[in-house]
Amino acid sequence: MNPAKLDCRIEIGQNKSIKNPETKLNEMVWVPFHSCWAERYEPTGRALFEAAVSHLENEVFFNIRPKDGITPGMLLKYKGEEYTIGPVRYGTRKKNLTSLQCRRVD
């Protein structure tokens, strides 16, 4: 693993509904879970053709160091944009990285 490739700062968390004590209305509040450095990459070559078959060519992939508790459906913030985390692929012992497949939230 080359730590120099982890050059993007991301934040993983969820939007939770919390009741505002003043207005008594439910509000969506960002609750951070983990902040870390990541490598952003897009599929190229064979992976791009495999992604095109399953209509995932607009998805973005992030490699991060392993962290327990990250589940599909959580949100990821990168440069002010929000992404929904899809499948989480944990690396092997030799390649100790976790891959997050993300789709931009519109």
Biopython code that builds the backbone (N, CA, C, O; Angstrom):
import numpy as np
from Bio.PDB.StructureBuilder import StructureBuilder

atoms = [
    (1, "MET", "N", (0.845, -1.179, 0.000)),
    (1, "MET", "CA", (0.000, 0.000, 0.000)),
    (1, "MET", "C", (0.887, 1.238, 0.000)),
    (1, "MET", "O", (1.796, 1.362, 0.821)),
    (2, "ASN", "N", (0.621, 2.135, -0.908)),
    (2, "ASN", "CA", (1.350, 3.387, -0.997)),
    (2, "ASN", "C", (0.509, 4.488, -0.351)),
    (2, "ASN", "O", (-0.509, 4.893, -0.913)),
    (3, "PRO", "N", (0.920, 4.980, 0.827)),
    (3, "PRO", "CA", (0.095, 5.993, 1.501)),
    (3, "PRO", "C", (0.019, 7.314, 0.749)),
    (3, "PRO", "O", (-0.865, 8.124, 1.029)),
    (4, "ALA", "N", (0.922, 7.554, -0.197)),
    (4, "ALA", "CA", (0.875, 8.799, -0.964)),
    (4, "ALA", "C", (-0.341, 8.848, -1.885)),
    (4, "ALA", "O", (-0.760, 9.932, -2.291)),
    (5, "LYS", "N", (-0.913, 7.696, -2.221)),
    (5, "LYS", "CA", (-2.098, 7.671, -3.078)),
    (5, "LYS", "C", (-3.359, 8.085, -2.332)),
    (5, "LYS", "O", (-4.352, 8.457, -2.957)),
    (6, "LEU", "N", (-3.332, 8.025, -1.011)),
    (6, "LEU", "CA", (-4.493, 8.431, -0.213)),
    (6, "LEU", "C", (-4.448, 9.954, -0.071)),
    (6, "LEU", "O", (-3.983, 10.479, 0.941)),
    (7, "ASP", "N", (-4.939, 10.659, -1.099)),
    (7, "ASP", "CA", (-4.779, 12.108, -1.160)),
    (7, "ASP", "C", (-6.089, 12.894, -1.090)),
    (7, "ASP", "O", (-6.074, 14.114, -1.260)),
    (8, "CYS", "N", (-7.200, 12.241, -0.851)),
    (8, "CYS", "CA", (-8.502, 12.912, -0.766)),
    (8, "CYS", "C", (-9.038, 12.777, 0.659)),
    (8, "CYS", "O", (-9.015, 11.692, 1.240)),
    (9, "ARG", "N", (-9.512, 13.872, 1.204)),
    (9, "ARG", "CA", (-10.094, 13.835, 2.545)),
    (9, "ARG", "C", (-11.595, 13.606, 2.411)),
    (9, "ARG", "O", (-12.286, 14.383, 1.751)),
    (10, "ILE", "N", (-12.103, 12.545, 3.034)),
    (10, "ILE", "CA", (-13.536, 12.238, 2.968)),
    (10, "ILE", "C", (-14.093, 12.128, 4.379)),
    (10, "ILE", "O", (-13.357, 11.957, 5.351)),
    (11, "GLU", "N", (-15.408, 12.230, 4.461)),
    (11, "GLU", "CA", (-16.103, 12.072, 5.739)),
    (11, "GLU", "C", (-17.294, 11.148, 5.514)),
    (11, "GLU", "O", (-18.089, 11.352, 4.596)),
    (12, "ILE", "N", (-17.405, 10.136, 6.360)),
    (12, "ILE", "CA", (-18.482, 9.161, 6.261)),
    (12, "ILE", "C", (-19.426, 9.385, 7.428)),
    (12, "ILE", "O", (-18.984, 9.578, 8.561)),
    (13, "GLY", "N", (-20.723, 9.361, 7.158)),
    (13, "GLY", "CA", (-21.705, 9.573, 8.212)),
    (13, "GLY", "C", (-23.106, 9.268, 7.729)),
    (13, "GLY", "O", (-23.300, 8.599, 6.714)),
    (14, "GLN", "N", (-24.088, 9.773, 8.477)),
    (14, "GLN", "CA", (-25.491, 9.545, 8.153)),
    (14, "GLN", "C", (-26.285, 10.802, 8.456)),
    (14, "GLN", "O", (-25.881, 11.622, 9.282)),
    (15, "ASN", "N", (-27.409, 10.946, 7.788)),
    (15, "ASN", "CA", (-28.379, 11.982, 8.134)),
    (15, "ASN", "C", (-29.400, 11.349, 9.067)),
    (15, "ASN", "O", (-30.067, 10.381, 8.702)),
    (16, "LYS", "N", (-29.521, 11.893, 10.263)),
    (16, "LYS", "CA", (-30.480, 11.364, 11.233)),
    (16, "LYS", "C", (-31.549, 12.407, 11.513)),
    (16, "LYS", "O", (-31.294, 13.611, 11.479)),
    (17, "SER", "N", (-32.740, 11.923, 11.787)),
    (17, "SER", "CA", (-33.854, 12.796, 12.115)),
    (17, "SER", "C", (-33.843, 13.054, 13.619)),
    (17, "SER", "O", (-34.010, 12.136, 14.422)),
    (18, "ILE", "N", (-33.644, 14.321, 13.984)),
    (18, "ILE", "CA", (-33.585, 14.713, 15.396)),
    (18, "ILE", "C", (-34.625, 15.802, 15.629)),
    (18, "ILE", "O", (-34.776, 16.716, 14.818)),
    (19, "LYS", "N", (-35.335, 15.696, 16.740)),
    (19, "LYS", "CA", (-36.380, 16.673, 17.063)),
    (19, "LYS", "C", (-35.741, 17.942, 17.624)),
    (19, "LYS", "O", (-34.954, 17.887, 18.568)),
    (20, "ASN", "N", (-36.086, 19.078, 17.035)),
    (20, "ASN", "CA", (-35.598, 20.369, 17.486)),
    (20, "ASN", "C", (-36.368, 20.759, 18.745)),
    (20, "ASN", "O", (-37.597, 20.809, 18.712)),
    (21, "PRO", "N", (-35.675, 21.039, 19.862)),
    (21, "PRO", "CA", (-36.396, 21.352, 21.108)),
    (21, "PRO", "C", (-37.175, 22.668, 21.059)),
    (21, "PRO", "O", (-38.148, 22.826, 21.796)),
    (22, "GLU", "N", (-36.773, 23.611, 20.213)),
    (22, "GLU", "CA", (-37.464, 24.897, 20.147)),
    (22, "GLU", "C", (-38.722, 24.835, 19.286)),
    (22, "GLU", "O", (-39.772, 25.342, 19.681)),
    (23, "THR", "N", (-38.616, 24.215, 18.111)),
    (23, "THR", "CA", (-39.748, 24.206, 17.187)),
    (23, "THR", "C", (-40.581, 22.931, 17.264)),
    (23, "THR", "O", (-41.681, 22.876, 16.714)),
    (24, "LYS", "N", (-40.070, 21.912, 17.939)),
    (24, "LYS", "CA", (-40.750, 20.610, 18.076)),
    (24, "LYS", "C", (-40.947, 19.911, 16.728)),
    (24, "LYS", "O", (-41.816, 19.050, 16.592)),
    (25, "LEU", "N", (-40.132, 20.286, 15.727)),
    (25, "LEU", "CA", (-40.193, 19.656, 14.416)),
    (25, "LEU", "C", (-38.961, 18.782, 14.210)),
    (25, "LEU", "O", (-37.894, 19.051, 14.763)),
    (26, "ASN", "N", (-39.122, 17.744, 13.417)),
    (26, "ASN", "CA", (-37.988, 16.881, 13.106)),
    (26, "ASN", "C", (-37.118, 17.540, 12.043)),
    (26, "ASN", "O", (-37.622, 18.066, 11.050)),
    (27, "GLU", "N", (-35.809, 17.504, 12.263)),
    (27, "GLU", "CA", (-34.853, 18.056, 11.316)),
    (27, "GLU", "C", (-33.818, 16.991, 10.983)),
    (27, "GLU", "O", (-33.450, 16.178, 11.832)),
    (28, "MET", "N", (-33.352, 17.006, 9.734)),
    (28, "MET", "CA", (-32.296, 16.087, 9.331)),
    (28, "MET", "C", (-30.955, 16.710, 9.705)),
    (28, "MET", "O", (-30.644, 17.824, 9.283)),
    (29, "VAL", "N", (-30.165, 15.992, 10.496)),
    (29, "VAL", "CA", (-28.879, 16.483, 10.978)),
    (29, "VAL", "C", (-27.792, 15.505, 10.554)),
    (29, "VAL", "O", (-27.960, 14.292, 10.677)),
    (30, "TRP", "N", (-26.669, 16.037, 10.049)),
    (30, "TRP", "CA", (-25.529, 15.208, 9.652)),
    (30, "TRP", "C", (-24.811, 14.719, 10.910)),
    (30, "TRP", "O", (-24.393, 15.516, 11.749)),
    (31, "VAL", "N", (-24.677, 13.396, 11.026)),
    (31, "VAL", "CA", (-23.975, 12.784, 12.155)),
    (31, "VAL", "C", (-22.740, 12.084, 11.599)),
    (31, "VAL", "O", (-22.868, 11.049, 10.945)),
    (32, "PRO", "N", (-21.531, 12.630, 11.846)),
    (32, "PRO", "CA", (-20.323, 12.017, 11.297)),
    (32, "PRO", "C", (-19.990, 10.697, 11.984)),
    (32, "PRO", "O", (-20.194, 10.541, 13.188)),
    (33, "PHE", "N", (-19.475, 9.752, 11.205)),
    (33, "PHE", "CA", (-19.073, 8.444, 11.717)),
    (33, "PHE", "C", (-17.554, 8.285, 11.677)),
    (33, "PHE", "O", (-16.950, 7.809, 12.638)),
    (34, "HIS", "N", (-16.937, 8.689, 10.553)),
    (34, "HIS", "CA", (-15.496, 8.499, 10.386)),
    (34, "HIS", "C", (-14.981, 9.493, 9.355)),
    (34, "HIS", "O", (-15.622, 9.712, 8.327)),
    (35, "SER", "N", (-13.837, 10.089, 9.623)),
    (35, "SER", "CA", (-13.180, 10.990, 8.689)),
    (35, "SER", "C", (-11.801, 10.423, 8.393)),
    (35, "SER", "O", (-11.065, 10.075, 9.317)),
    (36, "CYS", "N", (-11.436, 10.324, 7.106)),
    (36, "CYS", "CA", (-10.169, 9.668, 6.769)),
    (36, "CYS", "C", (-9.659, 10.145, 5.414)),
    (36, "CYS", "O", (-10.331, 10.892, 4.703)),
    (37, "TRP", "N", (-8.457, 9.696, 5.076)),
    (37, "TRP", "CA", (-7.864, 9.941, 3.774)),
    (37, "TRP", "C", (-8.225, 8.790, 2.855)),
    (37, "TRP", "O", (-8.303, 7.642, 3.293)),
    (38, "ALA", "N", (-8.448, 9.094, 1.576)),
    (38, "ALA", "CA", (-8.876, 8.076, 0.622)),
    (38, "ALA", "C", (-8.220, 8.302, -0.734)),
    (38, "ALA", "O", (-7.713, 9.382, -1.036)),
    (39, "GLU", "N", (-8.249, 7.252, -1.531)),
    (39, "GLU", "CA", (-7.820, 7.335, -2.925)),
    (39, "GLU", "C", (-9.074, 7.248, -3.784)),
    (39, "GLU", "O", (-9.821, 6.273, -3.702)),
    (40, "ARG", "N", (-9.305, 8.264, -4.605)),
    (40, "ARG", "CA", (-10.472, 8.265, -5.488)),
    (40, "ARG", "C", (-10.034, 7.741, -6.845)),
    (40, "ARG", "O", (-9.035, 8.194, -7.404)),
    (41, "TYR", "N", (-10.783, 6.791, -7.366)),
    (41, "TYR", "CA", (-10.470, 6.296, -8.703)),
    (41, "TYR", "C", (-11.754, 5.922, -9.419)),
    (41, "TYR", "O", (-12.767, 5.597, -8.800)),
    (42, "GLU", "N", (-11.682, 5.978, -10.729)),
    (42, "GLU", "CA", (-12.808, 5.599, -11.574)),
    (42, "GLU", "C", (-12.399, 4.367, -12.360)),
    (42, "GLU", "O", (-11.225, 4.208, -12.692)),
    (43, "PRO", "N", (-13.344, 3.499, -12.661)),
    (43, "PRO", "CA", (-12.982, 2.263, -13.357)),
    (43, "PRO", "C", (-12.431, 2.547, -14.754)),
    (43, "PRO", "O", (-12.948, 3.398, -15.478)),
    (44, "THR", "N", (-11.382, 1.828, -15.115)),
    (44, "THR", "CA", (-10.790, 1.940, -16.444)),
    (44, "THR", "C", (-10.570, 0.539, -16.988)),
    (44, "THR", "O", (-10.529, -0.435, -16.235)),
    (45, "GLY", "N", (-10.432, 0.449, -18.297)),
    (45, "GLY", "CA", (-10.137, -0.831, -18.928)),
    (45, "GLY", "C", (-11.243, -1.842, -18.740)),
    (45, "GLY", "O", (-12.417, -1.561, -18.980)),
    (46, "ARG", "N", (-10.847, -3.023, -18.307)),
    (46, "ARG", "CA", (-11.798, -4.125, -18.139)),
    (46, "ARG", "C", (-12.883, -3.780, -17.119)),
    (46, "ARG", "O", (-14.054, -4.107, -17.312)),
    (47, "ALA", "N", (-12.482, -3.116, -16.031)),
    (47, "ALA", "CA", (-13.454, -2.760, -14.993)),
    (47, "ALA", "C", (-14.515, -1.801, -15.535)),
    (47, "ALA", "O", (-15.668, -1.852, -15.106)),
    (48, "LEU", "N", (-14.138, -0.927, -16.474)),
    (48, "LEU", "CA", (-15.103, 0.002, -17.057)),
    (48, "LEU", "C", (-16.145, -0.746, -17.881)),
    (48, "LEU", "O", (-17.331, -0.423, -17.819)),
    (49, "PHE", "N", (-15.713, -1.744, -18.654)),
    (49, "PHE", "CA", (-16.659, -2.520, -19.448)),
    (49, "PHE", "C", (-17.571, -3.354, -18.557)),
    (49, "PHE", "O", (-18.754, -3.520, -18.855)),
    (50, "GLU", "N", (-17.024, -3.877, -17.467)),
    (50, "GLU", "CA", (-17.859, -4.622, -16.523)),
    (50, "GLU", "C", (-18.878, -3.697, -15.872)),
    (50, "GLU", "O", (-20.021, -4.090, -15.641)),
    (51, "ALA", "N", (-18.466, -2.472, -15.578)),
    (51, "ALA", "CA", (-19.380, -1.502, -14.972)),
    (51, "ALA", "C", (-20.458, -1.073, -15.963)),
    (51, "ALA", "O", (-21.599, -0.829, -15.570)),
    (52, "ALA", "N", (-20.105, -0.979, -17.243)),
    (52, "ALA", "CA", (-21.081, -0.567, -18.253)),
    (52, "ALA", "C", (-22.178, -1.609, -18.414)),
    (52, "ALA", "O", (-23.329, -1.267, -18.685)),
    (53, "VAL", "N", (-21.827, -2.873, -18.249)),
    (53, "VAL", "CA", (-22.825, -3.937, -18.363)),
    (53, "VAL", "C", (-23.869, -3.800, -17.265)),
    (53, "VAL", "O", (-25.057, -4.015, -17.503)),
    (54, "SER", "N", (-23.427, -3.444, -16.067)),
    (54, "SER", "CA", (-24.362, -3.326, -14.946)),
    (54, "SER", "C", (-24.791, -1.879, -14.699)),
    (54, "SER", "O", (-25.326, -1.572, -13.634)),
    (55, "HIS", "N", (-24.561, -0.976, -15.678)),
    (55, "HIS", "CA", (-24.983, 0.433, -15.622)),
    (55, "HIS", "C", (-24.389, 1.166, -14.423)),
    (55, "HIS", "O", (-25.086, 1.919, -13.743)),
    (56, "LEU", "N", (-23.106, 0.946, -14.167)),
    (56, "LEU", "CA", (-22.434, 1.606, -13.054)),
    (56, "LEU", "C", (-21.315, 2.522, -13.526)),
    (56, "LEU", "O", (-20.436, 2.867, -12.736)),
    (57, "GLU", "N", (-21.324, 2.929, -14.803)),
    (57, "GLU", "CA", (-20.206, 3.714, -15.319)),
    (57, "GLU", "C", (-20.124, 5.102, -14.694)),
    (57, "GLU", "O", (-19.082, 5.750, -14.796)),
    (58, "ASN", "N", (-21.181, 5.575, -14.054)),
    (58, "ASN", "CA", (-21.154, 6.887, -13.402)),
    (58, "ASN", "C", (-20.796, 6.798, -11.927)),
    (58, "ASN", "O", (-20.838, 7.807, -11.223)),
    (59, "GLU", "N", (-20.456, 5.642, -11.461)),
    (59, "GLU", "CA", (-20.118, 5.475, -10.055)),
    (59, "GLU", "C", (-18.649, 5.800, -9.819)),
    (59, "GLU", "O", (-17.825, 5.710, -10.729)),
    (60, "VAL", "N", (-18.338, 6.176, -8.595)),
    (60, "VAL", "CA", (-16.986, 6.524, -8.189)),
    (60, "VAL", "C", (-16.561, 5.547, -7.108)),
    (60, "VAL", "O", (-17.370, 5.132, -6.278)),
    (61, "PHE", "N", (-15.298, 5.186, -7.122)),
    (61, "PHE", "CA", (-14.768, 4.250, -6.141)),
    (61, "PHE", "C", (-13.750, 4.960, -5.262)),
    (61, "PHE", "O", (-12.968, 5.783, -5.740)),
    (62, "PHE", "N", (-13.765, 4.637, -3.979)),
    (62, "PHE", "CA", (-12.804, 5.178, -3.027)),
    (62, "PHE", "C", (-12.127, 4.017, -2.314)),
    (62, "PHE", "O", (-12.791, 3.073, -1.889)),
    (63, "ASN", "N", (-10.799, 4.087, -2.183)),
    (63, "ASN", "CA", (-10.050, 3.134, -1.370)),
    (63, "ASN", "C", (-9.685, 3.821, -0.070)),
    (63, "ASN", "O", (-9.149, 4.928, -0.078)),
    (64, "ILE", "N", (-9.972, 3.173, 1.046)),
    (64, "ILE", "CA", (-9.619, 3.712, 2.359)),
    (64, "ILE", "C", (-8.940, 2.618, 3.169)),
    (64, "ILE", "O", (-8.980, 1.443, 2.803)),
    (65, "ARG", "N", (-8.321, 3.012, 4.264)),
    (65, "ARG", "CA", (-7.793, 2.018, 5.192)),
    (65, "ARG", "C", (-8.968, 1.333, 5.876)),
    (65, "ARG", "O", (-10.026, 1.941, 6.035)),
    (66, "PRO", "N", (-8.800, 0.080, 6.282)),
    (66, "PRO", "CA", (-9.930, -0.668, 6.852)),
    (66, "PRO", "C", (-10.539, 0.016, 8.075)),
    (66, "PRO", "O", (-9.831, 0.515, 8.949)),
    (67, "LYS", "N", (-11.857, 0.025, 8.110)),
    (67, "LYS", "CA", (-12.612, 0.580, 9.238)),
    (67, "LYS", "C", (-13.876, -0.247, 9.403)),
    (67, "LYS", "O", (-14.646, -0.400, 8.455)),
    (68, "ASP", "N", (-14.092, -0.776, 10.584)),
    (68, "ASP", "CA", (-15.296, -1.557, 10.857)),
    (68, "ASP", "C", (-16.488, -0.629, 11.055)),
    (68, "ASP", "O", (-16.348, 0.493, 11.543)),
    (69, "GLY", "N", (-17.651, -1.112, 10.672)),
    (69, "GLY", "CA", (-18.882, -0.365, 10.907)),
    (69, "GLY", "C", (-19.409, 0.377, 9.698)),
    (69, "GLY", "O", (-20.507, 0.930, 9.760)),
    (70, "ILE", "N", (-18.667, 0.412, 8.598)),
    (70, "ILE", "CA", (-19.155, 1.079, 7.390)),
    (70, "ILE", "C", (-20.113, 0.132, 6.686)),
    (70, "ILE", "O", (-19.751, -1.000, 6.363)),
    (71, "THR", "N", (-21.329, 0.593, 6.448)),
    (71, "THR", "CA", (-22.353, -0.253, 5.837)),
    (71, "THR", "C", (-22.901, 0.414, 4.579)),
    (71, "THR", "O", (-22.843, 1.638, 4.455)),
    (72, "PRO", "N", (-23.430, -0.374, 3.648)),
    (72, "PRO", "CA", (-24.081, 0.223, 2.477)),
    (72, "PRO", "C", (-25.267, 1.086, 2.912)),
    (72, "PRO", "O", (-26.001, 0.735, 3.835)),
    (73, "GLY", "N", (-25.437, 2.203, 2.240)),
    (73, "GLY", "CA", (-26.517, 3.122, 2.584)),
    (73, "GLY", "C", (-26.039, 4.330, 3.363)),
    (73, "GLY", "O", (-26.763, 5.321, 3.465)),
    (74, "MET", "N", (-24.833, 4.272, 3.915)),
    (74, "MET", "CA", (-24.284, 5.437, 4.599)),
    (74, "MET", "C", (-23.914, 6.479, 3.550)),
    (74, "MET", "O", (-23.832, 6.175, 2.360)),
    (75, "LEU", "N", (-23.694, 7.702, 4.000)),
    (75, "LEU", "CA", (-23.335, 8.787, 3.092)),
    (75, "LEU", "C", (-21.860, 9.122, 3.227)),
    (75, "LEU", "O", (-21.268, 8.978, 4.297)),
    (76, "LEU", "N", (-21.278, 9.574, 2.119)),
    (76, "LEU", "CA", (-19.878, 9.959, 2.077)),
    (76, "LEU", "C", (-19.812, 11.374, 1.529)),
    (76, "LEU", "O", (-20.428, 11.660, 0.503)),
    (77, "LYS", "N", (-19.081, 12.265, 2.186)),
    (77, "LYS", "CA", (-18.922, 13.641, 1.721)),
    (77, "LYS", "C", (-17.503, 13.821, 1.203)),
    (77, "LYS", "O", (-16.527, 13.496, 1.878)),
    (78, "TYR", "N", (-17.415, 14.355, -0.031)),
    (78, "TYR", "CA", (-16.122, 14.623, -0.650)),
    (78, "TYR", "C", (-16.233, 15.923, -1.437)),
    (78, "TYR", "O", (-17.016, 16.011, -2.383)),
    (79, "LYS", "N", (-15.463, 16.922, -1.056)),
    (79, "LYS", "CA", (-15.465, 18.246, -1.696)),
    (79, "LYS", "C", (-16.865, 18.853, -1.767)),
    (79, "LYS", "O", (-17.234, 19.433, -2.788)),
    (80, "GLY", "N", (-17.633, 18.726, -0.712)),
    (80, "GLY", "CA", (-18.960, 19.323, -0.644)),
    (80, "GLY", "C", (-20.056, 18.542, -1.341)),
    (80, "GLY", "O", (-21.219, 18.941, -1.285)),
    (81, "GLU", "N", (-19.722, 17.448, -1.990)),
    (81, "GLU", "CA", (-20.726, 16.619, -2.660)),
    (81, "GLU", "C", (-21.002, 15.385, -1.821)),
    (81, "GLU", "O", (-20.116, 14.872, -1.138)),
    (82, "GLU", "N", (-22.245, 14.912, -1.880)),
    (82, "GLU", "CA", (-22.626, 13.720, -1.124)),
    (82, "GLU", "C", (-22.751, 12.528, -2.053)),
    (82, "GLU", "O", (-23.266, 12.633, -3.166)),
    (83, "TYR", "N", (-22.269, 11.396, -1.573)),
    (83, "TYR", "CA", (-22.348, 10.137, -2.300)),
    (83, "TYR", "C", (-22.985, 9.094, -1.393)),
    (83, "TYR", "O", (-22.776, 9.109, -0.180)),
    (84, "THR", "N", (-23.759, 8.190, -1.979)),
    (84, "THR", "CA", (-24.322, 7.066, -1.240)),
    (84, "THR", "C", (-23.386, 5.880, -1.404)),
    (84, "THR", "O", (-22.981, 5.552, -2.519)),
    (85, "ILE", "N", (-23.046, 5.243, -0.305)),
    (85, "ILE", "CA", (-22.146, 4.096, -0.347)),
    (85, "ILE", "C", (-22.938, 2.860, -0.741)),
    (85, "ILE", "O", (-23.976, 2.552, -0.155)),
    (86, "GLY", "N", (-22.431, 2.165, -1.740)),
    (86, "GLY", "CA", (-23.020, 0.903, -2.189)),
    (86, "GLY", "C", (-22.271, -0.254, -1.549)),
    (86, "GLY", "O", (-22.023, -0.243, -0.343)),
    (87, "PRO", "N", (-21.910, -1.251, -2.346)),
    (87, "PRO", "CA", (-21.179, -2.398, -1.790)),
    (87, "PRO", "C", (-19.829, -1.991, -1.210)),
    (87, "PRO", "O", (-19.128, -1.150, -1.772)),
    (88, "VAL", "N", (-19.480, -2.592, -0.093)),
    (88, "VAL", "CA", (-18.191, -2.365, 0.563)),
    (88, "VAL", "C", (-17.366, -3.627, 0.380)),
    (88, "VAL", "O", (-17.780, -4.713, 0.786)),
    (89, "ARG", "N", (-16.183, -3.480, -0.239)),
    (89, "ARG", "CA", (-15.311, -4.635, -0.477)),
    (89, "ARG", "C", (-14.088, -4.519, 0.414)),
    (89, "ARG", "O", (-13.312, -3.570, 0.302)),
    (90, "TYR", "N", (-13.923, -5.487, 1.293)),
    (90, "TYR", "CA", (-12.774, -5.498, 2.190)),
    (90, "TYR", "C", (-11.612, -6.186, 1.501)),
    (90, "TYR", "O", (-11.795, -7.217, 0.854)),
    (91, "GLY", "N", (-10.415, -5.626, 1.633)),
    (91, "GLY", "CA", (-9.236, -6.166, 0.980)),
    (91, "GLY", "C", (-8.709, -7.406, 1.671)),
    (91, "GLY", "O", (-9.162, -7.790, 2.750)),
    (92, "THR", "N", (-7.743, -8.015, 1.017)),
    (92, "THR", "CA", (-7.102, -9.199, 1.583)),
    (92, "THR", "C", (-5.998, -8.768, 2.533)),
    (92, "THR", "O", (-5.770, -7.577, 2.747)),
    (93, "ARG", "N", (-5.325, -9.744, 3.091)),
    (93, "ARG", "CA", (-4.257, -9.442, 4.032)),
    (93, "ARG", "C", (-3.105, -8.720, 3.334)),
    (93, "ARG", "O", (-2.470, -7.843, 3.920)),
    (94, "LYS", "N", (-2.837, -9.095, 2.076)),
    (94, "LYS", "CA", (-1.731, -8.489, 1.341)),
    (94, "LYS", "C", (-2.061, -7.062, 0.903)),
    (94, "LYS", "O", (-1.220, -6.169, 1.008)),
    (95, "LYS", "N", (-3.266, -6.851, 0.418)),
    (95, "LYS", "CA", (-3.697, -5.523, -0.017)),
    (95, "LYS", "C", (-4.704, -5.020, 1.009)),
    (95, "LYS", "O", (-5.904, -5.262, 0.885)),
    (96, "ASN", "N", (-4.217, -4.335, 1.999)),
    (96, "ASN", "CA", (-5.019, -3.974, 3.163)),
    (96, "ASN", "C", (-5.772, -2.656, 2.937)),
    (96, "ASN", "O", (-5.515, -1.666, 3.621)),
    (97, "LEU", "N", (-6.697, -2.650, 1.978)),
    (97, "LEU", "CA", (-7.529, -1.485, 1.702)),
    (97, "LEU", "C", (-8.980, -1.919, 1.588)),
    (97, "LEU", "O", (-9.273, -3.049, 1.197)),
    (98, "THR", "N", (-9.877, -1.022, 1.928)),
    (98, "THR", "CA", (-11.307, -1.259, 1.768)),
    (98, "THR", "C", (-11.791, -0.402, 0.609)),
    (98, "THR", "O", (-11.493, 0.791, 0.552)),
    (99, "SER", "N", (-12.529, -0.996, -0.308)),
    (99, "SER", "CA", (-13.030, -0.282, -1.477)),
    (99, "SER", "C", (-14.509, 0.038, -1.284)),
    (99, "SER", "O", (-15.313, -0.841, -0.975)),
    (100, "LEU", "N", (-14.853, 1.312, -1.471)),
    (100, "LEU", "CA", (-16.236, 1.770, -1.352)),
    (100, "LEU", "C", (-16.743, 2.158, -2.736)),
    (100, "LEU", "O", (-16.129, 2.975, -3.422)),
    (101, "GLN", "N", (-17.848, 1.580, -3.136)),
    (101, "GLN", "CA", (-18.473, 1.909, -4.419)),
    (101, "GLN", "C", (-19.569, 2.922, -4.133)),
    (101, "GLN", "O", (-20.515, 2.624, -3.404)),
    (102, "CYS", "N", (-19.448, 4.132, -4.709)),
    (102, "CYS", "CA", (-20.344, 5.228, -4.345)),
    (102, "CYS", "C", (-21.051, 5.803, -5.565)),
    (102, "CYS", "O", (-20.520, 5.803, -6.675)),
    (103, "ARG", "N", (-22.257, 6.290, -5.328)),
    (103, "ARG", "CA", (-23.052, 6.950, -6.365)),
    (103, "ARG", "C", (-23.447, 8.333, -5.844)),
    (103, "ARG", "O", (-23.864, 8.474, -4.694)),
    (104, "ARG", "N", (-23.313, 9.349, -6.697)),
    (104, "ARG", "CA", (-23.611, 10.720, -6.292)),
    (104, "ARG", "C", (-25.090, 10.892, -5.997)),
    (104, "ARG", "O", (-25.942, 10.388, -6.728)),
    (105, "VAL", "N", (-25.391, 11.610, -4.917)),
    (105, "VAL", "CA", (-26.768, 11.903, -4.523)),
    (105, "VAL", "C", (-27.209, 13.147, -5.276)),
    (105, "VAL", "O", (-26.527, 14.171, -5.250)),
    (106, "ASP", "N", (-28.356, 13.055, -5.948)),
    (106, "ASP", "CA", (-28.872, 14.209, -6.706)),
    (106, "ASP", "C", (-29.815, 15.034, -5.881)),
    (106, "ASP", "O", (-30.340, 16.038, -6.362)),
]
sb = StructureBuilder()
sb.init_structure("model")
sb.init_model(0)
sb.init_chain("A")
sb.init_seg("    ")
for serial, (resi, resn, name, xyz) in enumerate(atoms, 1):
    if name == "N":
        sb.init_residue(resn, " ", resi, " ")
    sb.init_atom(name, np.array(xyz, "f"), 0.0, 1.0, " ", f" {name:<3s}", serial, name[0])
structure = sb.get_structure()
